[in-house]
Amino acid sequence: MLFKKLIGNNKILTGNNKIPPVSFYSLNVTLNTNKQLDFSQLKGKPVLLVNTASDCGYTGQYSELQSLFEKFNHKLVIIGFPSNDFKEQEKGSDEDIAQFCKVNYGVTFPLAKKSIVTKIQGQNSVFHWLSSKELNGWNDKEPSWNFSKYLVDEEGKLIAYVDPAVSPSSNEFLKLL
């Protein structure tokens, strides 16, 4: 099971394109700068939400995510959600994480405060929405490992869950955008 989690299974789940019972735009997140980001400010833009970690085999995806962020000229919103949920691969403080991402990968897209992304008590409210079909309309899949990706379209509909092994620069991922 651990091996499957580590290598992923190149799975992409796509949604049914219906309006979610709870609006994505009703959510907000505290960024690692302690600023609040109200998702109502994201209307009209696709949003990619990724749980991240600094000491993971997939950590190199930070540079791919940054490239996407630059390529789409800030029309695609990317938000990283650092989490220590998988084998304690994100032990640093919010400041340490931000510094690591900037120095090693040139990350300029927003990072949330470190939080819990799996379905346990204290789960980040954004990831609760992303992994609860009664809220988002179709998906119950929680992150399978670090660098699981969720794509929300410009209308606030969750349109895809993408396993960590699927590279953000792969053709199969880019087709979703």
N, C-alpha and C positions, 0 to 999 in steps of 0.2 A: 504493500500500500504506500509506504514512504517513497519507494522508487517511482511509482506512478505519479505521486504528487510532485516529485522533483523534476521529472521529465515532462509531465503534462501529457495530454493526449490530443493536442492540436484541435481542441473542440471549440467551435463557435456556435452558440445558441442564438437564434434570432426570435424576436417577438412577433406578436400578432397585430401590431400597429394600431391598437385601440387606445383611447384616452384613459390614462391611469385613474383609478378611483381617488387617489390622493395626488394632488398636483406636485410635480417635481419642483415647481417654482415656489412652493410653500416652505421649502427646506432652506437651511443655512448652515454654514460651517465656520468654525473659528480657525483662522489661518495661523501658521507658526509665528506670525508677527503680532499675534493677539488681536488682529482686526477681524471683524465679522464680515463674511461674504454672504449676502442675501441672494439666493439663487434666482429671485425675480429679476435681478440685473442681467441674467444670462439669456433672457428670452430672445429668440431669433437666431441663436448660435448653437451648433452642436457642442456637446460637452463630453469629454472623455475623462472618466474617473478611474484611477488606478491605485490599488493598494501597493505600497512600496516598502523596500527594506534595503539597507546599505551593505549588508553582508550576505548576499544571496547570489546564487549562480545566475540569476536573471538581472542583477543590478545594472549590467551594461545596457539594459533597455532604457535607462535614464537618457542616454545620449540619443537613442532613436526617438524617444518622446520629445526631447528638445528639438530635434530636427523637424519633426512633424509640426511642432509649435511654430517654428520659424517658417517652414514651407507654406503653411496655411495663413501666414501673416496675421496671426492673432484672431482669425475668423473661427478657428477651432479652439475652444477653451479646454485646457488640460489642467486637471487638479490631481496632485499626488497626495495620497493618504498614508503617511508612514505608520507602520504597525509592527509590533513585536510579537504577533500572534503565531508565527510559524518558526519553530526552533530558535526563538530568541535571536533573530537575525537583524533586529533594529533596537539595539540597547541604548543608543545615544539619546541625548536631550534634543529638544526641538532646535536649539541653536547649533549643536553638533551636526545634526542631520542637514540643516540648511547649508552649513559651511562645507560639509562633505559633498553635497550635490553640486554646489556652485564651483568648487575647486576642481573636482574630478570630472564633472560632466557638463559644466556650463549652464546648469539649470536656471532658467528665468521664469518658468511657469510656476503658478502658486502651489505651495505645499500646505496642507492642513496640519494642525497640531497632531502629534502622535496619538493614535487612538486604537480602539478595538474594532476590527472589521468582521470578525466571525460572529456567528449566532450564539453568543453567550451574554450573560448579564453585563451591561455597560456598553453594548455594541453602539458604535457611532450611528447617529440617527440617519445619516445619508446612506450608509451601508445597510441599515435596517430597511429603508425604502427600496434599495436596489435588490435585496434578497428576499423580499416578502411580496408574493403575488397579490395579496389582498390590498397592497399599497400601490405597486407599480403596474398591475394588470395582468402579468403573466409569469414572471420569473421568481423562483424560489432558490436559485443557485447562489450560495455564498461563495466567497473566494476559495479556490482550491489550494492556493499557495500565494506567495508574494508575486506581484505583477499580474494579478487577475485584472481584467479590463472590462469596464461597462461603458457603453456608448448610448447617450441620450440625444435624440434628434433636436432640431431647432424648435420643435413644438412641445418639448418636454416629455416625449414618449421614450421609454427605455426600448431601444431597438436591438441591442446585442449584449451578450456576455461572451467574453473571449478569454480562454484559458491562458495561463502564463507562458506556455511554450510557444504560443503564436506571437511572432515578432511584430511589433508595431510598424515595421517597415516592409513586412511581407505583402505580397500581392493579395493574399486572401484577406488580410486586415484592411488594406487600402481600399478594397472594393466596398467595404462598409461605409467609408467616408464619402 
